[in-house]
Structure formats: C-alpha cells, structure tokens
Amino acid sequence: MDHSSEFQAITTAFRQVLKSKKITYDELAGRLGTSAQTVKRLVNGYGDISLEKLVAACRAAGIEFFDLVKLAGEPREKTFELTVEQEEFLAGHPHHHAVLTELRDKKSIADVCKKHGVSIKSGRRYLRELEGAGLLERLEGDGFKLRYEGGHNWLNRGPLHRAHHDEDIRQLFAFFMKVPAPPGTERMHTRSSTQLSRKSVELLMTDLKELAGRYRRLAQREYTTLAPADLLDVEWSFLVAAPFRVQTIPPPIEL
C-alpha cells in the first residue's frame, strides 16, 4: 500500500467515525473553529492535509488518532443480507439452514454428510435445493460456490429473526444460569439499570455497535489465519432499552 492509499484508508475510517457518532461537518467545524468546507476537504482527503490538522479533528470527534489509524488498518467487515424469500426458505427449512451454515464454515458437503451421518445422495439434494433458493452455485464434483460471504445480517424482524431470535436469547441466558460453569468456559455478565440523557443513550448504542463490529472484523481475520482447533465458539448479545419502565422492585407500601 502506497502513502496515498494509506491516507485514503485513514480518511475513510474517519468518515465512518463521524457517521457512527452522528457528527455533521457543520458540528465538527464548530468544534474546530473553522468552516464546514474546510472540514469537508479534510475529511475527504482533498489538498495538502497536515498531520496536526488531522489529529485536531480526531480530538474534536472524540477519538484518539492512534485508534483511528488502527481502525483504518483493520479489514473491512464483510456482511450480507438475504431477500425475504430466501429467509423464508431457511426459516421453513431448518436442516437446510444448518447445512448452509456449515458450508459457510468452509466445509465440503462430504464433510457435512459424514459429520451428521447423512448420505451423499441427500447432501447433493441439499445442494440442489440451496441452489434453487439462490444461495449457492453448484460446481463439478460436488463442489459449490456460495453467493454470499461474511457475516449474515438478519432482516429486522424478518423470517429468521422471528424464527430464531427469541430462542437464541433464551438459550444464551440459560447457559449463563448454569452453576457451576462447564469446565473450560469463559463467561462474563454485566447489567445496569440507571438513568441517562437521550444523547448518552444514543452514544451507548453507538459504542456497542462499534464494539460488536470490531470483534466481528477480528473474528473474520482470525477465522482465516488460525487453525480451527485454536478457535472457540462465542455468543454475545448487547441489550439496551430506553425508556424501560418494568418495575422489578415493588414500591413501598403503607405500614
């Protein structure tokens, strides 16, 4: 990567930071005491931009310059969404969904069949029907090419979300309730019930989205560079609700 492409990666990452923090060019210009046009040139990498100006812009946006450089050097997270019809197919055919998930983990159809005691004839039928749903393309010799790569973003309240979300959350919390923890497991739980301004709630949600994205990108990098034996299956869920008025502690009564 030459210097111009490195600088372009940094400015691209900075635009992502502004977008995630919902900071407009006008707002950043006000913090820097300059014009929105000057900020636009800076953010888009136009002209001769000094390191001093970029560091000042980072401080005004609430991010350390070295964190921005680190963010710029991370591989971009690959994600995809399916159509409603494709999600309906997978929600209505959970075994096909399971096969597709394992194929996305770079397994061959022969490996999947062997693992689950399924005949190769059935495996080929799975491939045909997944191809019919537009999820993969069959190749010679039981090979295939997936039409999507990266992390799957379920459609909001779409067929898969409705079919699996509540059950996934239930299983996650059931796992946390196991006492003692299964040997060799890592668990962490934190919970808060407090009061924040709307702006702070939005910042909390933005921070959690950035954190989740950071570790999804890290997962993609480790998945391609580490051996399967060095990887652990991990599940996490961030829940934020505001306003949240469920009364968990009974109010005082007259004695």
C-alpha positions in Angstrom: 0.0 0.0 0.0 1.5 3.4 -1.0 1.2 6.5 1.1 -1.8 7.9 -0.8 -3.8 4.7 -0.3 -2.8 4.6 3.4 -4.0 8.2 3.8 -7.2 7.4 1.9 -7.9 4.5 4.3 -7.4 6.8 7.3 -9.8 9.5 5.9 -12.4 6.7 5.0 -12.2 5.4 8.6 -12.6 9.0 9.9 -15.8 9.4 7.8 -17.1 6.2 9.3 -16.4 7.5 12.8 -18.3 10.7 12.1 -21.2 8.7 10.7 -21.4 6.3 13.7 -21.1 9.2 16.1 -23.7 11.2 14.1 -21.4 14.2 13.9 -22.1 16.5 10.9 -19.5 18.6 9.1 -21.0 21.7 10.5 -20.8 20.4 14.0 -17.2 19.3 13.6 -16.4 22.7 12.0 -17.9 24.4 15.1 -15.7 22.4 17.4 -12.6 23.2 15.4 -13.4 26.9 14.8 -13.3 26.6 11.1 -15.7 26.3 8.1 -17.7 23.3 7.0 -16.0 23.5 3.6 -12.6 23.2 5.2 -13.8 20.2 7.2 -15.2 18.6 4.1 -11.8 18.9 2.4 -10.1 17.4 5.4 -12.5 14.5 5.8 -12.4 13.6 2.2 -8.6 14.0 1.9 -8.6 16.9 -0.6 -5.4 19.0 -0.8 -2.4 19.1 1.4 -3.7 17.9 4.9 -1.2 18.2 7.7 -0.9 15.6 10.5 -1.5 18.4 13.0 -4.9 19.2 11.5 -5.9 15.5 11.3 -5.0 15.0 15.0 -7.0 18.0 16.0 -10.0 16.8 14.0 -9.7 13.4 15.8 -9.8 15.1 19.2 -12.8 17.2 18.2 -14.6 14.0 17.1 -13.7 12.2 20.4 -11.4 9.6 19.0 -7.6 9.2 19.5 -5.5 9.5 16.4 -3.8 6.2 17.0 -7.2 4.4 17.4 -8.2 5.9 14.1 -5.0 4.5 12.4 -5.7 1.1 14.0 -9.3 1.2 12.7 -8.1 2.2 9.2 -5.7 -0.8 9.2 -8.4 -3.4 10.1 -10.0 -5.4 7.3 -13.5 -4.1 6.5 -16.2 -6.3 7.8 -18.0 -8.3 5.1 -21.7 -8.7 5.7 -24.7 -9.6 3.6 -28.4 -9.7 3.7 -30.7 -12.2 2.1 -34.0 -11.5 0.4 -37.3 -12.0 2.4 -37.9 -15.1 0.2 -34.5 -16.6 1.0 -35.0 -16.0 4.7 -38.5 -17.6 4.5 -36.9 -20.6 2.8 -34.3 -21.0 5.5 -36.7 -20.4 8.3 -39.1 -23.0 6.9 -36.2 -25.5 6.3 -34.0 -25.5 9.4 -31.9 -28.5 8.2 -31.1 -26.6 5.0 -30.1 -23.6 7.2 -27.8 -25.9 9.3 -26.2 -27.3 6.1 -25.7 -23.8 4.7 -24.1 -22.6 7.9 -21.6 -25.4 7.9 -20.8 -24.9 4.2 -20.1 -21.2 5.1 -17.5 -22.6 7.6 -15.5 -23.9 4.6 -16.6 -27.5 4.9 -17.3 -29.7 2.0 -20.7 -31.3 1.5 -19.0 -34.7 2.1 -17.7 -33.5 5.5 -21.1 -32.3 6.5 -22.7 -35.6 5.5 -20.1 -37.6 7.3 -20.4 -35.5 10.5 -24.2 -36.0 10.7 -24.5 -39.5 9.2 -26.3 -38.3 6.1 -25.8 -40.0 2.7 -24.0 -38.1 0.0 -27.2 -38.5 -2.1 -29.1 -36.4 0.5 -26.2 -34.0 0.6 -26.4 -33.4 -3.2 -30.1 -32.8 -2.8 -29.4 -30.1 -0.2 -27.0 -28.5 -2.7 -29.6 -28.6 -5.4 -32.3 -27.0 -3.2 -30.0 -24.4 -1.8 -29.0 -23.5 -5.4 -32.7 -23.3 -6.2 -33.1 -20.7 -3.4 -30.3 -18.7 -4.9 -27.9 -19.3 -2.0 -25.1 -21.1 -3.8 -24.0 -22.3 -7.3 -23.2 -26.0 -7.7 -19.8 -26.9 -9.4 -18.4 -30.1 -10.7 -17.6 -33.0 -8.4 -20.0 -31.9 -5.6 -18.2 -28.5 -5.4 -20.1 -25.3 -4.8 -19.7 -21.6 -4.7 -21.5 -19.6 -2.1 -23.3 -16.5 -3.5 -22.7 -14.6 -0.2 -19.7 -14.2 2.2 -19.1 -12.6 5.5 -21.5 -12.2 8.4 -25.2 -12.6 7.8 -27.3 -9.6 8.9 -30.8 -10.9 9.5 -33.6 -8.7 8.3 -35.0 -6.7 11.1 -38.0 -8.7 12.4 -37.7 -10.8 9.2 -38.4 -14.5 8.9 -35.1 -15.7 10.5 -35.3 -13.2 13.3 -38.8 -14.2 14.2 -38.0 -17.9 14.0 -34.8 -17.9 16.0 -34.1 -14.7 17.9 -36.2 -15.3 21.0 -35.0 -18.9 21.3 -31.3 -17.9 20.8 -31.7 -15.3 23.6 -33.3 -17.9 25.8 -30.5 -20.4 25.3 -27.9 -17.8 25.9 -29.4 -16.8 29.2 -29.9 -20.5 30.1 -26.2 -21.1 29.6 -25.4 -18.2 31.9 -27.6 -19.7 34.6 -25.7 -23.0 34.7 -24.0 -23.3 38.1 -21.2 -24.2 38.1 -19.9 -23.1 34.7 -19.0 -26.0 32.4 -15.2 -26.7 32.6 -13.1 -24.6 30.2 -15.7 -22.0 29.6 -15.3 -18.2 29.8 -18.4 -16.2 30.9 -18.9 -12.5 31.5 -22.1 -10.7 32.5 -22.8 -7.1 33.4 -26.1 -5.4 33.9 -27.1 -1.8 34.8 -30.4 -0.1 35.4 -29.9 3.6 35.6 -30.9 7.0 34.1 -29.2 8.7 31.1 -30.0 11.5 28.8 -31.2 10.6 25.3 -27.9 11.8 23.9 -26.0 9.5 26.2 -28.3 6.5 25.4 -27.6 7.1 21.7 -23.8 7.2 22.4 -24.1 4.0 24.4 -25.8 2.3 21.4 -23.2 3.7 19.0 -20.3 2.4 21.2 -21.8 -1.1 21.5 -22.3 -1.2 17.7 -18.7 -0.2 17.2 -17.5 -2.8 19.7 -19.5 -5.6 18.1 -18.2 -4.6 14.6 -14.7 -4.5 15.9 -14.8 -8.1 17.2 -16.7 -9.3 14.1 -13.9 -8.0 12.0 -11.4 -9.6 14.4 -13.3 -12.9 14.1 -13.1 -12.8 10.3 -9.3 -12.2 10.4 -8.7 -15.0 13.0 -11.0 -17.3 11.1 -8.8 -17.0 8.0 -5.4 -17.1 9.8 -5.8 -19.5 12.7 -6.3 -23.3 12.8 -9.9 -24.4 13.7 -8.5 -26.0 16.9 -7.4 -22.6 18.1 -10.9 -21.1 17.8 -13.8 -21.1 20.3 -17.5 -20.8 19.6 -18.6 -17.5 21.1 -22.0 -15.9 21.6 -22.7 -12.4 22.7 -25.7 -10.2 22.9 -26.0 -6.5 23.8 -29.4 -5.4 25.0 -30.2 -1.7 25.5 -33.8 -0.5 26.1 -34.8 3.1 26.8 -37.2 4.1 28.1 -37.5 1.0 30.2 -40.2 1.1 32.8 -40.6 -2.5 34.0 -40.9 -2.4 37.8 -38.7 -5.1 39.2 -38.6 -3.9 42.8 -42.0 -3.4 44.5 -42.7 0.2 45.5 -43.1 0.9 49.3 -46.4 0.3 50.8 -48.1 1.9 53.8 -47.2 0.1 57.0 
